[in-house]
Every structure is written in C-alpha cells, then in structure tokens.
Amino acid sequence: MAKTKTWKIDAGNSSTGQIGFCAYGIKADTKEAALDKIKKLFPDQLEDTYDMDDREPITICTYFNTNALTLDNIEEDEDADDSDEDEL
C-alpha cells in the first residue's frame, strides 16, 4: 500500500497576474488522487459581499474552472508534517 503524502496545488500567480490560488494539506496517496480530491471539493464559484459603507455593498465573485487543473499544478508539500497522525 502506498504511503499517504501531503500535496499542495498552485494555480495562477498573483505576482504576475490578476489572481492566484493555492490549496495546502491535501492528503492522498498519489498526485492523481489529490487532483481528484480538490476537484470534488471546490465549488464553481465563491461569492462574498463587503460593505464599503452603509450605502455601497460590493459583491465579489471568484470563479473556478477545476477542469483546467492538471497534474502540473500539484506537487508534494515539502513543508508538511507527514508523520503517522490521523488523516483529516
């Protein structure tokens, strides 16, 4: 049986583009399993409304195309503690 590893997913880069996205702490035996997990977890969009003042609420929507995530977006999380603790 393969040893469970901790993976991270990076997509986009807010240093060079408009938006960046990452997810850390994904427990899975393989990159493929980590990718499948994140695709099932993420919604198509996240939406939140911020009140700039009493008269001007602003809603921000962030959309995700998880079909565009590939194995190239996943790497082993070298900073994670992969001891024999219970998996989340």
N, C-alpha and C positions, 0 to 999 in steps of 0.2 A: 504494500500500500504506500502511495506517495505521501510525503510529509507535507502537511499544510503549511503554506507560506503566507506572508502578508504582502499585498500588492498595492501599488498606487497607480492612478490613472491621471494623466495630464492631457488636456486638450485646449488648444488656444493658448495665447500668451498675452497677458495684459501689458507687458512691457513693450511689445511690438504691434499689438493690435487693439481692438476695442474691448475685448473681453477675454478673460482666462477662466479656466475651470480645472479643478483637481478634486480627487477623492482619495483619501488615505485610509488604511486599516482594513482593506478588503481581504478577508481570509478565504483562501481557496488553494486547492492542490496544484492547479495549472493556470497559466495565463488565460486560456480559453474559458475556464470556469469563472475566473474573476471578471472577464468581459461579460459573460452571460449574467452574472450577478448584478453588475452595475446597470446593464440594460433593463433588467426587470425592476430595479429599484427606482430609477429616475423617471419622473413624470415627463410629459411632453413640454410642460411649461411650469414655471414658478411665478407667482404674482404676489405683489405686496403693495399696499398703499401707504404713502408717507404724507403726513400733514405738515406742509411747509409753514402754514399759519392757518387760522380758522377759516379762511376763505378759499384756500387753494390746495386741496388734496391732490397729490400726484401719484399715479399708479405706474409701477414699473413691472414689465413682464420680461422674463428671460425664457427663451425657447431653447429646447434641446432636440437635436437630431441624433438619437443614440445609434441609429443605423450607420451613421458616419464614423462612430468609434471603431477602431480596429486594434489588432494586437500590437501595432506600432505605438499606440497610446499607453501601453501598460508596461510597467517594469517592477521588479521586485523592490519592495520598500526596505532599503538597507538600514534605515533608522528604526525600524520596528523591532520590538522585543518578541521574537518567535519562540519563547520558552513554552513549556508544556502547560500553559494556562488554558482554562476553558475558552473555547471559541465563542465569540459574540454572536 
